[in-house]
């Protein structure tokens, strides 16, 4: 049984997003969901487009920042919001990389309930195994 979740913790000038899950990949996906939840409600929106990208970073923390920054980039540059996310670790020649698929809808198709994040702060990022689960924490500027 997979147990996972996420939450946002509003603060004075930013918001901390936190996620937890049994696997590294699901924890990354939960962190993306936490990021989107701070500004959008999309109910049962069905993605009408998708973005796929592969990443390989030196540390889990830099990987987390890269994934979240790509989600923000898609919003800022293309006006697309991730309403579905899947993360898979690649195998074979590209072992160590992850492949991320974002199912997206136009920003206009979601109920905007908060400010769209501008960037991920590099300080205080945590991503790793803790007490038998994967946990992620990042702060985003809004």
VMD Tcl script that builds the backbone (N, CA, C; Angstrom):
set m [mol new atoms 426]
animate dup $m
set s [atomselect $m all]
$s set {name element resname resid chain x y z} {
  {N N UNK 1 A 0.844 -1.178 0.000}
  {CA C UNK 1 A 0.000 0.000 0.000}
  {C C UNK 1 A 0.889 1.241 0.000}
  {N N UNK 2 A 0.660 2.097 -0.941}
  {CA C UNK 2 A 1.429 3.335 -1.040}
  {C C UNK 2 A 0.736 4.395 -0.207}
  {N N UNK 3 A 1.511 5.019 0.639}
  {CA C UNK 3 A 0.945 6.138 1.397}
  {C C UNK 3 A 1.751 7.373 1.052}
  {N N UNK 4 A 1.045 8.409 0.703}
  {CA C UNK 4 A 1.714 9.646 0.345}
  {C C UNK 4 A 0.768 10.803 0.513}
  {N N UNK 5 A 1.329 11.978 0.459}
  {CA C UNK 5 A 0.521 13.172 0.582}
  {C C UNK 5 A 1.377 14.402 0.442}
  {N N UNK 6 A 0.745 15.537 0.611}
  {CA C UNK 6 A 1.461 16.799 0.518}
  {C C UNK 6 A 0.687 17.875 1.251}
  {N N UNK 7 A 1.396 18.973 1.503}
  {CA C UNK 7 A 0.752 20.127 2.125}
  {C C UNK 7 A 1.561 21.375 1.811}
  {N N UNK 8 A 0.903 22.502 1.980}
  {CA C UNK 8 A 1.561 23.800 1.821}
  {C C UNK 8 A 1.471 24.532 3.148}
  {N N UNK 9 A 2.539 25.216 3.491}
  {CA C UNK 9 A 2.593 25.974 4.735}
  {C C UNK 9 A 2.887 27.425 4.390}
  {N N UNK 10 A 1.843 28.291 4.344}
  {CA C UNK 10 A 2.058 29.704 4.009}
  {C C UNK 10 A 2.895 30.412 5.080}
  {N N UNK 11 A 3.768 31.297 4.610}
  {CA C UNK 11 A 4.576 32.110 5.510}
  {C C UNK 11 A 4.526 33.544 5.005}
  {N N UNK 12 A 5.262 34.430 5.604}
  {CA C UNK 12 A 5.174 35.862 5.290}
  {C C UNK 12 A 5.348 36.174 3.803}
  {N N UNK 13 A 6.464 35.800 3.197}
  {CA C UNK 13 A 6.735 36.190 1.819}
  {C C UNK 13 A 6.855 34.997 0.875}
  {N N UNK 14 A 6.602 33.802 1.401}
  {CA C UNK 14 A 6.753 32.620 0.571}
  {C C UNK 14 A 5.862 31.503 1.115}
  {N N UNK 15 A 5.954 30.353 0.483}
  {CA C UNK 15 A 5.178 29.192 0.906}
  {C C UNK 15 A 6.089 27.973 0.881}
  {N N UNK 16 A 6.065 27.204 1.953}
  {CA C UNK 16 A 6.797 25.947 1.985}
  {C C UNK 16 A 5.874 24.843 1.491}
  {N N UNK 17 A 6.362 24.026 0.571}
  {CA C UNK 17 A 5.606 22.873 0.105}
  {C C UNK 17 A 6.330 21.617 0.567}
  {N N UNK 18 A 5.552 20.702 1.098}
  {CA C UNK 18 A 6.108 19.475 1.653}
  {C C UNK 18 A 5.360 18.279 1.086}
  {N N UNK 19 A 6.086 17.178 0.907}
  {CA C UNK 19 A 5.472 15.958 0.399}
  {C C UNK 19 A 6.126 14.754 1.043}
  {N N UNK 20 A 5.401 13.652 1.019}
  {CA C UNK 20 A 5.920 12.396 1.549}
  {C C UNK 20 A 5.298 11.250 0.767}
  {N N UNK 21 A 6.076 10.168 0.614}
  {CA C UNK 21 A 5.597 8.983 -0.093}
  {C C UNK 21 A 6.565 7.835 0.141}
  {N N UNK 22 A 6.136 6.660 -0.263}
  {CA C UNK 22 A 6.967 5.472 -0.087}
  {C C UNK 22 A 8.148 5.420 -1.047}
  {N N UNK 23 A 8.012 6.028 -2.223}
  {CA C UNK 23 A 9.097 5.972 -3.210}
  {C C UNK 23 A 9.569 7.387 -3.563}
  {N N UNK 24 A 10.780 7.443 -4.056}
  {CA C UNK 24 A 11.378 8.713 -4.490}
  {C C UNK 24 A 10.545 9.350 -5.605}
  {N N UNK 25 A 10.129 8.544 -6.566}
  {CA C UNK 25 A 9.386 9.053 -7.713}
  {C C UNK 25 A 8.024 9.598 -7.286}
  {N N UNK 26 A 7.316 8.858 -6.429}
  {CA C UNK 26 A 5.999 9.324 -5.987}
  {C C UNK 26 A 6.130 10.570 -5.112}
  {N N UNK 27 A 7.204 10.667 -4.339}
  {CA C UNK 27 A 7.411 11.860 -3.517}
  {C C UNK 27 A 7.625 13.085 -4.412}
  {N N UNK 28 A 8.386 12.936 -5.495}
  {CA C UNK 28 A 8.550 14.040 -6.442}
  {C C UNK 28 A 7.206 14.445 -7.035}
  {N N UNK 29 A 6.389 13.453 -7.414}
  {CA C UNK 29 A 5.072 13.746 -7.981}
  {C C UNK 29 A 4.196 14.464 -6.953}
  {N N UNK 30 A 4.238 14.040 -5.697}
  {CA C UNK 30 A 3.458 14.703 -4.643}
  {C C UNK 30 A 3.921 16.140 -4.431}
  {N N UNK 31 A 5.218 16.373 -4.552}
  {CA C UNK 31 A 5.736 17.736 -4.380}
  {C C UNK 31 A 5.241 18.645 -5.509}
  {N N UNK 32 A 5.159 18.111 -6.728}
  {CA C UNK 32 A 4.587 18.881 -7.838}
  {C C UNK 32 A 3.125 19.205 -7.539}
  {N N UNK 33 A 2.374 18.213 -7.044}
  {CA C UNK 33 A 0.965 18.452 -6.700}
  {C C UNK 33 A 0.838 19.523 -5.625}
  {N N UNK 34 A 1.735 19.502 -4.644}
  {CA C UNK 34 A 1.711 20.520 -3.589}
  {C C UNK 34 A 1.955 21.904 -4.173}
  {N N UNK 35 A 2.895 21.997 -5.104}
  {CA C UNK 35 A 3.197 23.277 -5.746}
  {C C UNK 35 A 1.975 23.821 -6.482}
  {N N UNK 36 A 1.322 22.976 -7.254}
  {CA C UNK 36 A 0.149 23.412 -8.020}
  {C C UNK 36 A -1.004 23.765 -7.083}
  {N N UNK 37 A -1.168 23.012 -6.016}
  {CA C UNK 37 A -2.272 23.263 -5.077}
  {C C UNK 37 A -2.213 24.633 -4.409}
  {N N UNK 38 A -1.037 25.266 -4.374}
  {CA C UNK 38 A -0.973 26.564 -3.698}
  {C C UNK 38 A -1.650 27.667 -4.498}
  {N N UNK 39 A -1.880 27.439 -5.795}
  {CA C UNK 39 A -2.492 28.503 -6.585}
  {C C UNK 39 A -3.663 28.061 -7.458}
  {N N UNK 40 A -3.898 26.760 -7.610}
  {CA C UNK 40 A -4.921 26.322 -8.564}
  {C C UNK 40 A -5.800 25.203 -8.021}
  {N N UNK 41 A -7.065 25.240 -8.415}
  {CA C UNK 41 A -8.002 24.144 -8.185}
  {C C UNK 41 A -8.508 23.739 -9.564}
  {N N UNK 42 A -8.407 22.468 -9.865}
  {CA C UNK 42 A -8.778 22.032 -11.211}
  {C C UNK 42 A -9.768 20.893 -11.197}
  {N N UNK 43 A -10.244 20.521 -10.043}
  {CA C UNK 43 A -11.271 19.496 -9.890}
  {C C UNK 43 A -10.919 18.263 -10.728}
  {N N UNK 44 A -11.716 17.920 -11.695}
  {CA C UNK 44 A -11.470 16.723 -12.499}
  {C C UNK 44 A -11.000 17.072 -13.906}
  {N N UNK 45 A -10.160 18.082 -14.006}
  {CA C UNK 45 A -9.672 18.519 -15.319}
  {C C UNK 45 A -8.927 17.376 -16.002}
  {N N UNK 46 A -9.196 17.205 -17.271}
  {CA C UNK 46 A -8.528 16.185 -18.071}
  {C C UNK 46 A -7.444 16.873 -18.895}
  {N N UNK 47 A -6.199 16.420 -18.774}
  {CA C UNK 47 A -5.123 17.052 -19.540}
  {C C UNK 47 A -5.406 17.023 -21.032}
  {N N UNK 48 A -5.107 18.137 -21.703}
  {CA C UNK 48 A -5.267 18.189 -23.153}
  {C C UNK 48 A -3.920 18.316 -23.861}
  {N N UNK 49 A -2.851 18.269 -23.083}
  {CA C UNK 49 A -1.505 18.341 -23.626}
  {C C UNK 49 A -0.568 17.732 -22.591}
  {N N UNK 50 A 0.662 17.460 -22.991}
  {CA C UNK 50 A 1.627 16.943 -22.020}
  {C C UNK 50 A 3.025 17.424 -22.362}
  {N N UNK 51 A 3.841 17.430 -21.347}
  {CA C UNK 51 A 5.245 17.800 -21.462}
  {C C UNK 51 A 6.037 16.668 -20.826}
  {N N UNK 52 A 7.049 16.207 -21.521}
  {CA C UNK 52 A 7.913 15.171 -20.974}
  {C C UNK 52 A 9.345 15.673 -20.987}
  {N N UNK 53 A 10.062 15.368 -19.916}
  {CA C UNK 53 A 11.469 15.744 -19.854}
  {C C UNK 53 A 12.207 14.766 -18.965}
  {N N UNK 54 A 13.494 14.636 -19.230}
  {CA C UNK 54 A 14.347 13.753 -18.445}
  {C C UNK 54 A 15.397 14.607 -17.742}
  {N N UNK 55 A 15.693 14.244 -16.505}
  {CA C UNK 55 A 16.669 14.984 -15.712}
  {C C UNK 55 A 17.618 14.023 -15.014}
  {N N UNK 56 A 18.821 14.483 -14.826}
  {CA C UNK 56 A 19.791 13.758 -14.013}
  {C C UNK 56 A 20.598 14.820 -13.282}
  {N N UNK 57 A 20.397 14.897 -12.007}
  {CA C UNK 57 A 21.079 15.904 -11.207}
  {C C UNK 57 A 22.051 15.225 -10.243}
  {N N UNK 58 A 22.981 16.004 -9.716}
  {CA C UNK 58 A 23.993 15.445 -8.827}
  {C C UNK 58 A 23.432 14.992 -7.494}
  {N N UNK 59 A 22.426 15.705 -6.992}
  {CA C UNK 59 A 21.849 15.339 -5.695}
  {C C UNK 59 A 20.330 15.287 -5.811}
  {N N UNK 60 A 19.713 14.625 -4.860}
  {CA C UNK 60 A 18.251 14.584 -4.836}
  {C C UNK 60 A 17.665 15.981 -4.663}
  {N N UNK 61 A 18.326 16.832 -3.888}
  {CA C UNK 61 A 17.833 18.190 -3.667}
  {C C UNK 61 A 17.843 19.006 -4.961}
  {N N UNK 62 A 18.934 18.906 -5.738}
  {CA C UNK 62 A 18.975 19.656 -6.998}
  {C C UNK 62 A 17.975 19.086 -8.003}
  {N N UNK 63 A 17.718 17.795 -7.920}
  {CA C UNK 63 A 16.688 17.186 -8.763}
  {C C UNK 63 A 15.315 17.753 -8.421}
  {N N UNK 64 A 14.998 17.837 -7.155}
  {CA C UNK 64 A 13.724 18.400 -6.707}
  {C C UNK 64 A 13.550 19.830 -7.221}
  {N N UNK 65 A 14.568 20.646 -7.061}
  {CA C UNK 65 A 14.508 22.040 -7.520}
  {C C UNK 65 A 14.313 22.093 -9.029}
  {N N UNK 66 A 15.011 21.253 -9.778}
  {CA C UNK 66 A 14.893 21.255 -11.237}
  {C C UNK 66 A 13.476 20.884 -11.680}
  {N N UNK 67 A 12.871 19.895 -11.040}
  {CA C UNK 67 A 11.511 19.483 -11.397}
  {C C UNK 67 A 10.530 20.621 -11.105}
  {N N UNK 68 A 10.609 21.203 -9.911}
  {CA C UNK 68 A 9.687 22.281 -9.556}
  {C C UNK 68 A 9.879 23.503 -10.453}
  {N N UNK 69 A 11.122 23.823 -10.773}
  {CA C UNK 69 A 11.377 24.960 -11.668}
  {C C UNK 69 A 10.802 24.714 -13.064}
  {N N UNK 70 A 10.816 23.478 -13.531}
  {CA C UNK 70 A 10.224 23.169 -14.837}
  {C C UNK 70 A 8.714 23.364 -14.797}
  {N N UNK 71 A 8.064 22.998 -13.700}
  {CA C UNK 71 A 6.619 23.210 -13.558}
  {C C UNK 71 A 6.306 24.710 -13.625}
  {N N UNK 72 A 7.100 25.514 -12.912}
  {CA C UNK 72 A 6.918 26.971 -12.925}
  {C C UNK 72 A 7.186 27.527 -14.325}
  {N N UNK 73 A 8.223 27.042 -14.980}
  {CA C UNK 73 A 8.563 27.482 -16.338}
  {C C UNK 73 A 7.402 27.227 -17.301}
  {N N UNK 74 A 6.761 26.070 -17.194}
  {CA C UNK 74 A 5.632 25.745 -18.075}
  {C C UNK 74 A 4.482 26.735 -17.876}
  {N N UNK 75 A 4.274 27.164 -16.636}
  {CA C UNK 75 A 3.212 28.132 -16.354}
  {C C UNK 75 A 3.584 29.490 -16.938}
  {N N UNK 76 A 4.786 29.963 -16.598}
  {CA C UNK 76 A 5.213 31.304 -17.016}
  {C C UNK 76 A 5.367 31.433 -18.529}
  {N N UNK 77 A 5.932 30.434 -19.170}
  {CA C UNK 77 A 6.269 30.532 -20.586}
  {C C UNK 77 A 5.124 30.116 -21.500}
  {N N UNK 78 A 4.419 29.060 -21.124}
  {CA C UNK 78 A 3.392 28.504 -22.008}
  {C C UNK 78 A 1.973 28.617 -21.460}
  {N N UNK 79 A 1.830 29.116 -20.238}
  {CA C UNK 79 A 0.501 29.232 -19.646}
  {C C UNK 79 A -0.156 27.887 -19.421}
  {N N UNK 80 A 0.643 26.850 -19.120}
  {CA C UNK 80 A 0.161 25.488 -18.945}
  {C C UNK 80 A 0.349 25.069 -17.493}
  {N N UNK 81 A -0.677 24.456 -16.905}
  {CA C UNK 81 A -0.644 24.009 -15.515}
  {C C UNK 81 A -0.663 22.487 -15.468}
  {N N UNK 82 A 0.209 21.912 -14.660}
  {CA C UNK 82 A 0.250 20.456 -14.501}
  {C C UNK 82 A -0.928 19.996 -13.646}
  {N N UNK 83 A -1.806 19.182 -14.235}
  {CA C UNK 83 A -2.933 18.627 -13.476}
  {C C UNK 83 A -2.771 17.128 -13.273}
  {N N UNK 84 A -1.742 16.568 -13.894}
  {CA C UNK 84 A -1.409 15.159 -13.717}
  {C C UNK 84 A 0.101 15.057 -13.829}
  {N N UNK 85 A 0.697 14.216 -13.007}
  {CA C UNK 85 A 2.155 14.087 -13.040}
  {C C UNK 85 A 2.544 12.636 -12.792}
  {N N UNK 86 A 3.540 12.191 -13.548}
  {CA C UNK 86 A 4.113 10.879 -13.292}
  {C C UNK 86 A 5.627 11.002 -13.395}
  {N N UNK 87 A 6.304 10.274 -12.543}
  {CA C UNK 87 A 7.760 10.297 -12.490}
  {C C UNK 87 A 8.240 8.845 -12.494}
  {N N UNK 88 A 9.163 8.538 -13.382}
  {CA C UNK 88 A 9.727 7.195 -13.468}
  {C C UNK 88 A 11.235 7.291 -13.548}
  {N N UNK 89 A 11.911 6.385 -12.847}
  {CA C UNK 89 A 13.360 6.326 -12.984}
  {C C UNK 89 A 13.676 5.544 -14.239}
  {N N UNK 90 A 14.591 6.055 -15.024}
  {CA C UNK 90 A 14.988 5.375 -16.258}
  {C C UNK 90 A 15.949 4.248 -15.919}
  {N N UNK 91 A 16.024 3.295 -16.794}
  {CA C UNK 91 A 16.923 2.153 -16.593}
  {C C UNK 91 A 17.858 2.027 -17.789}
  {N N UNK 92 A 18.762 1.086 -17.710}
  {CA C UNK 92 A 19.680 0.840 -18.823}
  {C C UNK 92 A 20.740 1.909 -18.930}
  {N N UNK 93 A 20.977 2.363 -20.164}
  {CA C UNK 93 A 22.046 3.326 -20.433}
  {C C UNK 93 A 21.818 4.659 -19.749}
  {N N UNK 94 A 20.570 4.961 -19.424}
  {CA C UNK 94 A 20.274 6.248 -18.804}
  {C C UNK 94 A 19.934 6.085 -17.326}
  {N N UNK 95 A 20.429 5.019 -16.722}
  {CA C UNK 95 A 20.152 4.775 -15.310}
  {C C UNK 95 A 20.588 5.972 -14.472}
  {N N UNK 96 A 19.766 6.318 -13.494}
  {CA C UNK 96 A 20.042 7.475 -12.651}
  {C C UNK 96 A 19.231 8.683 -13.072}
  {N N UNK 97 A 18.770 8.690 -14.303}
  {CA C UNK 97 A 17.903 9.773 -14.765}
  {C C UNK 97 A 16.468 9.477 -14.351}
  {N N UNK 98 A 15.695 10.534 -14.256}
  {CA C UNK 98 A 14.259 10.353 -14.090}
  {C C UNK 98 A 13.567 10.959 -15.288}
  {N N UNK 99 A 12.418 10.407 -15.601}
  {CA C UNK 99 A 11.602 10.943 -16.671}
  {C C UNK 99 A 10.317 11.451 -16.036}
  {N N UNK 100 A 9.979 12.683 -16.339}
  {CA C UNK 100 A 8.794 13.318 -15.768}
  {C C UNK 100 A 7.807 13.593 -16.899}
  {N N UNK 101 A 6.552 13.256 -16.663}
  {CA C UNK 101 A 5.479 13.585 -17.607}
  {C C UNK 101 A 4.458 14.433 -16.876}
  {N N UNK 102 A 4.220 15.627 -17.417}
  {CA C UNK 102 A 3.212 16.524 -16.866}
  {C C UNK 102 A 2.031 16.561 -17.817}
  {N N UNK 103 A 0.867 16.120 -17.359}
  {CA C UNK 103 A -0.357 16.311 -18.118}
  {C C UNK 103 A -0.845 17.714 -17.798}
  {N N UNK 104 A -1.068 18.535 -18.822}
  {CA C UNK 104 A -1.341 19.956 -18.578}
  {C C UNK 104 A -2.663 20.421 -19.195}
  {N N UNK 105 A -3.131 21.540 -18.647}
  {CA C UNK 105 A -4.279 22.280 -19.190}
  {C C UNK 105 A -3.881 23.755 -19.210}
  {N N UNK 106 A -4.567 24.564 -20.003}
  {CA C UNK 106 A -4.278 25.999 -19.987}
  {C C UNK 106 A -4.573 26.599 -18.611}
  {N N UNK 107 A -3.806 27.590 -18.223}
  {CA C UNK 107 A -4.012 28.273 -16.944}
  {C C UNK 107 A -5.453 28.773 -16.827}
  {N N UNK 108 A -6.032 29.207 -17.925}
  {CA C UNK 108 A -7.409 29.716 -17.915}
  {C C UNK 108 A -8.430 28.628 -17.576}
  {N N UNK 109 A -8.047 27.355 -17.674}
  {CA C UNK 109 A -8.978 26.251 -17.415}
  {C C UNK 109 A -9.058 25.860 -15.938}
  {N N UNK 110 A -8.210 26.461 -15.103}
  {CA C UNK 110 A -8.231 26.137 -13.667}
  {C C UNK 110 A -8.789 27.327 -12.890}
  {N N UNK 111 A -9.288 27.040 -11.705}
  {CA C UNK 111 A -9.690 28.118 -10.806}
  {C C UNK 111 A -8.445 28.584 -10.072}
  {N N UNK 112 A -8.029 29.816 -10.337}
  {CA C UNK 112 A -6.833 30.337 -9.683}
  {C C UNK 112 A -7.221 30.843 -8.304}
  {N N UNK 113 A -6.660 30.212 -7.267}
  {CA C UNK 113 A -7.009 30.540 -5.883}
  {C C UNK 113 A -5.844 31.190 -5.131}
  {N N UNK 114 A -4.750 31.411 -5.808}
  {CA C UNK 114 A -3.588 32.014 -5.175}
  {C C UNK 114 A -2.638 32.534 -6.229}
  {N N UNK 115 A -1.535 33.075 -5.776}
  {CA C UNK 115 A -0.521 33.627 -6.664}
  {C C UNK 115 A 0.320 32.507 -7.255}
  {N N UNK 116 A 0.547 32.578 -8.550}
  {CA C UNK 116 A 1.399 31.599 -9.221}
  {C C UNK 116 A 2.823 31.759 -8.686}
  {N N UNK 117 A 3.470 30.670 -8.307}
  {CA C UNK 117 A 4.838 30.772 -7.794}
  {C C UNK 117 A 5.793 31.337 -8.835}
  {N N UNK 118 A 6.801 32.053 -8.347}
  {CA C UNK 118 A 7.773 32.680 -9.231}
  {C C UNK 118 A 9.077 31.898 -9.325}
  {N N UNK 119 A 9.490 31.281 -8.223}
  {CA C UNK 119 A 10.773 30.572 -8.209}
  {C C UNK 119 A 10.860 29.683 -6.975}
  {N N UNK 120 A 11.770 28.738 -7.050}
  {CA C UNK 120 A 12.061 27.871 -5.911}
  {C C UNK 120 A 13.304 28.420 -5.221}
  {N N UNK 121 A 13.198 28.665 -3.928}
  {CA C UNK 121 A 14.355 29.141 -3.159}
  {C C UNK 121 A 15.348 27.987 -3.000}
  {N N UNK 122 A 16.621 28.292 -3.096}
  {CA C UNK 122 A 17.636 27.248 -3.003}
  {C C UNK 122 A 18.003 26.895 -1.564}
  {N N UNK 123 A 17.645 27.749 -0.635}
  {CA C UNK 123 A 17.975 27.466 0.767}
  {C C UNK 123 A 16.883 26.597 1.397}
  {N N UNK 124 A 17.289 25.697 2.253}
  {CA C UNK 124 A 16.335 24.892 3.003}
  {C C UNK 124 A 15.670 23.764 2.243}
  {N N UNK 125 A 16.157 23.454 1.041}
  {CA C UNK 125 A 15.579 22.346 0.271}
  {C C UNK 125 A 16.032 21.032 0.904}
  {N N UNK 126 A 15.062 20.152 1.108}
  {CA C UNK 126 A 15.370 18.822 1.635}
  {C C UNK 126 A 14.624 17.783 0.808}
  {N N UNK 127 A 15.318 16.697 0.490}
  {CA C UNK 127 A 14.689 15.607 -0.235}
  {C C UNK 127 A 15.487 14.340 0.027}
  {N N UNK 128 A 14.863 13.386 0.678}
  {CA C UNK 128 A 15.548 12.134 0.974}
  {C C UNK 128 A 14.699 11.223 1.834}
  {N N UNK 129 A 15.271 10.081 2.173}
  {CA C UNK 129 A 14.571 9.115 3.016}
  {C C UNK 129 A 14.695 9.531 4.471}
  {N N UNK 130 A 13.576 9.449 5.161}
  {CA C UNK 130 A 13.528 9.803 6.578}
  {C C UNK 130 A 12.467 8.929 7.231}
  {N N UNK 131 A 12.851 8.208 8.262}
  {CA C UNK 131 A 11.924 7.343 8.999}
  {C C UNK 131 A 11.177 6.392 8.062}
  {N N UNK 132 A 11.901 5.825 7.087}
  {CA C UNK 132 A 11.319 4.828 6.198}
  {C C UNK 132 A 10.502 5.353 5.041}
  {N N UNK 133 A 10.390 6.663 4.914}
  {CA C UNK 133 A 9.640 7.258 3.799}
  {C C UNK 133 A 10.495 8.308 3.114}
  {N N UNK 134 A 10.136 8.610 1.877}
  {CA C UNK 134 A 10.750 9.730 1.182}
  {C C UNK 134 A 10.010 10.994 1.576}
  {N N UNK 135 A 10.757 12.050 1.867}
  {CA C UNK 135 A 10.171 13.328 2.250}
  {C C UNK 135 A 10.846 14.447 1.474}
  {N N UNK 136 A 10.033 15.433 1.084}
  {CA C UNK 136 A 10.548 16.576 0.320}
  {C C UNK 136 A 10.044 17.859 0.963}
  {N N UNK 137 A 10.875 18.876 0.901}
  {CA C UNK 137 A 10.524 20.197 1.426}
  {C C UNK 137 A 11.226 21.236 0.562}
  {N N UNK 138 A 10.454 22.196 0.078}
  {CA C UNK 138 A 11.021 23.316 -0.682}
  {C C UNK 138 A 10.218 24.557 -0.385}
  {N N UNK 139 A 10.856 25.699 -0.519}
  {CA C UNK 139 A 10.202 26.980 -0.329}
  {C C UNK 139 A 10.081 27.659 -1.677}
  {N N UNK 140 A 8.876 28.162 -1.972}
  {CA C UNK 140 A 8.667 28.849 -3.241}
  {C C UNK 140 A 8.294 30.297 -2.987}
  {N N UNK 141 A 8.830 31.177 -3.817}
  {CA C UNK 141 A 8.499 32.590 -3.763}
  {C C UNK 141 A 7.227 32.812 -4.558}
  {N N UNK 142 A 6.317 33.594 -3.968}
  {CA C UNK 142 A 5.055 33.890 -4.667}
  {C C UNK 142 A 4.908 35.372 -4.882}
}
mol reanalyze $m
mol bondsrecalc $m
mol representation Tube
mol addrep $m
